[in-house]
Amino acid sequence: MPPLDKNSLLTQLVDRLHQSDRLAHRAEADAREAARSLATESEKKEDGRAAIEYGSLATGQAQRARRVHEELQALAELQQAGLPRQNPKGPVALGAIIDMSTEDEEGFAERTFFLLPVGAGTELTGPGGDGFLSVITPSSPVGRALMGRRAGDTIEVTLAGEVREWTVLEIA
């Protein structure tokens, strides 16, 4: 695995989270405005129910924005403290980039994961647009199974009801 600039990957994740934050705030404002305009335009039951639904949608978007803000705060703290150095022969720990392989009925596949405290499921682009990394957290099924493992170890993870076997190829 060529060395990756983990700080540029963190910056990419922060940018994605900022974009998600902007979208959540915009969706919240749009839903609140729709709830207000529906509630004042008509007294029909259907419009009243729609106003309640838009109000619930706005509340959900506000909660999403708060979660994103908390994730951004956690990443800012991580950036300030600096990512821990990962020993390639040592156990998987927070901040590790892990190359994994699996084989299933569709054949052999490799995936690269970046273990961070937040951002689960986010796909990051490798340097120069070369390849993708999936962000996982220690609380995710794959992240939990990987913590403390070393290159060469094999883990079993149940994803979508299916048991998958992954082998740790390399840790950076």
Secondary structure as UniProt FT lines:
FT   HELIX           6..41
FT   HELIX           45..81
FT   TURN            88..89
FT   TURN            94..95
FT   STRAND          97..104
FT   TURN            105..106
FT   STRAND          107..115
FT   TURN            120..121
FT   STRAND          123..125
FT   HELIX           127..129
FT   STRAND          132..136
FT   TURN            138..139
FT   HELIX           141..146
FT   TURN            147..148
FT   TURN            151..152
FT   STRAND          154..159
FT   TURN            160..161
FT   STRAND          162..171
//
